[in-house]
Amino acid sequence: MYQLNDLLHLMARLRDPQHGCPWDLQQNYASIVPHTLEEAYEVADAIESGDFDHLPGELGDLLFQVVYYSQLAREEGRFEFATVVDAITRKLIRRHPHVFPDGDLYGSPELPRLDEAAIKQRWEEIKAEERAEKAAAPEQLSLLDDLPSALPALSRAAKLQKRAAQVGFDWPEALPVVDKVREELGEVLEAMSENDPQAIAEELGDLLFVVVNLARHLKVDPENALRAANGKFERRFRFIEQALREAGRPIENCDLEELDALWGEAKKAERSPSCA
């Protein structure tokens, strides 16, 4: 069975200036990023669908992305794969004092551990320390530092709100957030009545942001919730397509009323015990 060193060797061969793969030789950090994101989503998709037979392959594809970046950095004399492993190991030891109280990866696990409240407090303190270490100007340090702008917008909104909530900038419960949702929806309708595209886009953004806040208060991950809604829509739309295919009718020839009726049938089919 191949080991990690074999994968590192393979990567080096792919990037060999004389005998490597032409496509791989053309790549750089930026050109690989879309592939990294795609592979991460394919891992999530395999887990969500319970496809554990293919999960090792998807995880391998994702690991290959890390190996790729490391090879590019190695060629430039920046760092190597071993540096990546060292960095994440040190970080996780530091962030888990309740597991490694003395900071020793191979130390005795019998040492006294922190309770849950102390673990959470210490975790936040460590994160704050890390943000301070990374800050170019410590006097401008923000709670919102280190939240990547490339995160999916729903996930980033939830993280921004969670960070702000740490210092009390938050609604105390869900019901006031519901009122805010209604308020933002009203502002969307007002922008629509004025036929102002820029205002419509801005108000829709505000509405989405506060809906994320409602999800957070209800202990629902907004990204997962929307993924589930996407899946539901896809199943029902495919039901409509199949029903029309069996009836020998092109979907383009159906009006909205007919399609909506089939949508209702799709919902009934999902609730049917036979489809459970």
Salt bridges, closest charged atoms under 4 A:
GLU48 OE1 - ARG227 NE 3.01
ASP51 OD2 - HIS54 ND1 2.95
GLU75 OE1 - ARG15 NH2 2.58
GLU76 OE1 - ARG78 NE 2.39
GLU80 OE1 - ARG74 NE 3.96
ASP86 OD2 - ARG90 NE 2.85
GLU125 OE1 - ARG122 NH1 3.24
GLU129 OE1 - ARG94 NH2 3.24
GLU129 OE2 - ARG122 NH1 3.23
GLU130 OE1 - ARG95 NH2 2.48
GLU133 OE2 - ARG94 NH2 2.98
ASP146 OD2 - LYS127 NZ 3.81
ASP146 OD1 - ARG163 NH2 2.90
ASP170 OD1 - ARG216 NH2 2.74
ASP170 OD1 - HIS217 NE2 2.96
ASP179 OD1 - ARG182 NH1 3.18
GLU183 OE2 - LYS180 NZ 3.05
GLU184 OE2 - LYS180 NZ 3.54
GLU234 OE2 - ARG238 NH2 2.88
GLU258 OE2 - ARG249 NH1 2.66
GLU270 OE2 - ARG235 NE 3.36
GLU270 OE1 - ARG236 NH2 3.09
